[in-house]
Amino acid sequence: MNTSATTLTGGASDFFIYIVSVCAATLVLVTFLIIFFVIKYNRKSNPNPKDIHGNVPLEITWTVIPTLLFLSFFYFGWTNWEKMRNVPKDAMKVEVIARQWSWSFKYANGKESDVLRLPVNHAVRCNLHSLDVIHGFFIPAFQVKEDVVPGLHNYVWFDPTDIGSYDLLCSSYCGQGHPLMITKVIVMKDAAFTTWYNKKEAQGGAARGKMLYETKGCKGCHSINGTRLVGPSWKDLYGSKATVTTNGKVRVVMVNDAYIKQSILEPNHDVVKGFNAGIMPPETSLSAKDIKDITDYIKTLH
């Protein structure tokens, strides 16, 4: 594990090593005393057993020392937890949206991305939102993990200190596509991040449709290279014929603008053969322009 990826990792790692060291020392001590007493007080050496009436200094010792150790555990645990929950006032805010089965990230200027891009040596607060079920926001290299619960306003913060690319995973089983719910945290130099942050996004057409595909959860279920995922691949989809089940009846339909629009707004109306109903929820956050741009993007996937 790269313990230099954020300043938060140092305290947690040191605390972990401290607990393991104390437990290891206790194990050695207890094992030694067991062996010592077995040898010293065996039946051959002590054929006539004697009553023991207590030892006040010993009893005080084995009460005080464990108490102090447990209090030290509490102190280090509390101070580390407090540090992880107290966000610096100048932290950059990013809205993290989790859904089955993808991540998207929205910045203060309205920019959206399917990858979490951050400037190096800047604190960032991630506000966590789930649109469906419980997910887990987990960046192993940063030692950051927090539940993303529908209806609960949760957050994490960290300050990346190393330029590079790091895995961002979902740590809670969230359904059939859970293994696919993985993206990247890309830590960049200030100048590179500023250039990316201020770059204008496409205003319409296939280019904007691609951005929507990456940020609105489409890529979690639909591939663009022919790979079978939870939903049908978008490669060579437009203009093809699909065998679907509609109200219990099997029929063949042409994949055109109207079919794509209905599949987005009413995904369980026409269920493609070989796939399950009830997986995709109705998409209510997309406008008519969004759907048109997505359709334009699908037209290019040949």
Secondary structure as GFF3:
##gff-version 3
##sequence-region A 1 302
A	DSSP	alpha_helix	8	40	.	.	.	ID=ss1
A	DSSP	alpha_helix	56	85	.	.	.	ID=ss2
A	DSSP	beta_strand	92	99	.	.	.	ID=ss3
A	DSSP	beta_strand	102	107	.	.	.	ID=ss4
A	DSSP	beta_strand	112	113	.	.	.	ID=ss5
A	DSSP	beta_strand	116	119	.	.	.	ID=ss6
A	DSSP	beta_strand	124	130	.	.	.	ID=ss7
A	DSSP	beta_strand	135	139	.	.	.	ID=ss8
A	DSSP	three_ten_helix	140	142	.	.	.	ID=ss9
A	DSSP	beta_strand	144	148	.	.	.	ID=ss10
A	DSSP	beta_strand	154	158	.	.	.	ID=ss11
A	DSSP	beta_strand	164	170	.	.	.	ID=ss12
A	DSSP	three_ten_helix	178	180	.	.	.	ID=ss13
A	DSSP	beta_strand	182	188	.	.	.	ID=ss14
A	DSSP	alpha_helix	190	198	.	.	.	ID=ss15
A	DSSP	alpha_helix	205	215	.	.	.	ID=ss16
A	DSSP	three_ten_helix	218	220	.	.	.	ID=ss17
A	DSSP	beta_strand	241	246	.	.	.	ID=ss18
A	DSSP	beta_strand	249	254	.	.	.	ID=ss19
A	DSSP	alpha_helix	257	265	.	.	.	ID=ss20
A	DSSP	beta_strand	271	272	.	.	.	ID=ss21
A	DSSP	alpha_helix	288	299	.	.	.	ID=ss22
###
